């Protein structure tokens, strides 16, 4: 996926539609593998793809970062009930401002505040959220998530 073909400013954030599900799932899979190599996924790639196709895109407020070019979808964000439940960027597109744009959109759509969970081991994500005003409020041993990976609860309040 050559990141040179589109600049972040030409990438459009838009609501996902049914045909986006396969690409959004692939971004999630690629990003998860790159960012969290030590975290064991409880779902197969095919199960993740089915979940995006059957649940995430049709039933959740799902947003994608679309280059409109050969790169296609390079990021995905899922919101719901004051939660930023997922934010994943293709590794080639990290550090180019798309995450900032997604968080700004999430805050705009949830002006009363947002919460999210991050794995404790994901230090870059934790620094990213803290830079955006999220505050760690709870640390767990991972007993409450499918991965059984220690995590941290973050909250943002305006």
DARA-V60037 format. One record per residue. RES is the residue in one small letter. PSI is psi in whole degrees, 0 to 359 (* if undefined). OMEGA is omega in radians with two decimals (999 if undefined). NEAR is the number of other ideal C-beta (glycine too) atoms within 12 Angstrom. Layout:
res	psi	omega	near
RES	PSI	OMEGA	NEAR
RES	PSI	OMEGA	NEAR
//
This chain:
res	psi	omega	near
x	96	-3.09	25
x	116	-3.09	14
x	346	-3.10	25
x	343	-3.02	15
x	343	3.10	18
x	142	3.09	27
x	152	-3.13	18
x	327	-3.12	27
x	339	3.12	14
x	359	3.10	21
x	129	-3.10	32
x	133	3.00	24
x	126	-3.12	35
x	162	3.08	23
x	139	3.12	23
x	148	3.02	35
x	169	-3.01	18
x	317	-3.07	18
x	349	3.10	16
x	343	-3.02	29
x	313	-3.12	30
x	315	3.14	27
x	320	3.12	33
x	318	3.10	44
x	320	3.13	35
x	322	3.06	29
x	315	3.13	45
x	311	-3.10	43
x	314	-3.12	28
x	316	-3.13	27
x	315	-3.14	36
x	314	-3.13	32
x	319	-3.11	20
x	318	-3.03	23
x	333	-3.00	28
x	57	-3.05	26
x	339	-3.12	14
x	353	-3.11	17
x	127	-3.13	25
x	124	3.10	17
x	133	3.13	23
x	354	-3.08	15
x	145	3.07	19
x	167	3.09	12
x	317	-3.13	18
x	324	3.10	16
x	321	3.10	18
x	315	3.13	31
x	318	3.11	23
x	320	3.12	18
x	316	3.08	29
x	318	-3.10	36
x	319	-3.01	26
x	337	-3.05	17
x	301	-2.97	22
x	303	-3.06	33
x	313	-3.09	31
x	337	-3.00	20
x	351	-3.10	16
x	162	3.05	25
x	91	-3.05	26
x	131	3.14	39
x	147	3.09	39
x	153	2.98	46
x	114	-3.03	44
x	123	-3.14	30
x	341	-3.08	32
x	9	-3.12	18
x	196	-3.09	18
x	335	3.11	15
x	330	3.14	30
x	227	-3.10	27
x	127	-3.10	42
x	1	3.12	45
x	155	3.12	48
x	140	3.09	46
x	139	3.13	43
x	128	3.13	35
x	158	3.02	30
x	131	3.07	22
x	49	3.10	16
x	15	3.14	20
x	137	2.91	24
x	92	-2.96	40
x	337	3.11	26
x	139	3.01	36
x	109	-3.09	43
x	136	3.08	42
x	145	3.02	41
x	138	-3.08	37
x	326	3.12	25
x	345	-3.07	24
x	5	3.08	37
x	148	3.09	28
x	18	-3.10	16
x	11	3.06	26
x	354	-3.13	22
x	320	3.10	41
x	319	3.10	35
x	316	-3.14	28
x	319	3.11	29
x	315	-3.12	39
x	320	3.09	33
x	318	3.10	23
x	317	3.13	29
x	317	3.12	34
x	321	3.11	26
x	321	-3.11	16
x	345	-3.14	24
x	66	-3.03	26
x	344	3.12	14
x	349	3.12	14
x	164	-3.11	22
x	151	2.99	35
x	159	3.08	27
x	163	3.05	41
x	142	3.04	33
x	148	3.06	40
x	137	-3.13	33
x	326	-3.11	25
x	343	-3.09	20
x	72	-3.07	29
x	319	3.11	16
x	319	3.12	21
x	319	-3.13	35
x	317	3.09	26
x	319	3.13	16
x	309	-3.12	27
x	320	3.11	34
x	322	3.07	20
x	333	-3.12	16
x	17	3.01	27
x	7	3.07	21
x	141	-3.10	30
x	132	3.10	20
x	127	-3.12	23
x	339	-3.12	19
x	135	3.02	18
x	136	-3.14	18
x	169	3.10	20
x	3	3.13	15
x	0	-3.12	21
x	342	-3.10	12
x	4	3.11	16
x	158	-3.08	21
x	329	-3.08	18
x	344	-3.07	25
x	38	-3.10	16
x	131	3.10	25
x	134	-3.12	23
x	176	-3.12	29
x	137	3.09	30
x	129	3.09	26
x	149	3.04	34
x	144	3.02	26
x	129	3.05	28
x	135	-3.12	16
x	*	999	12
//
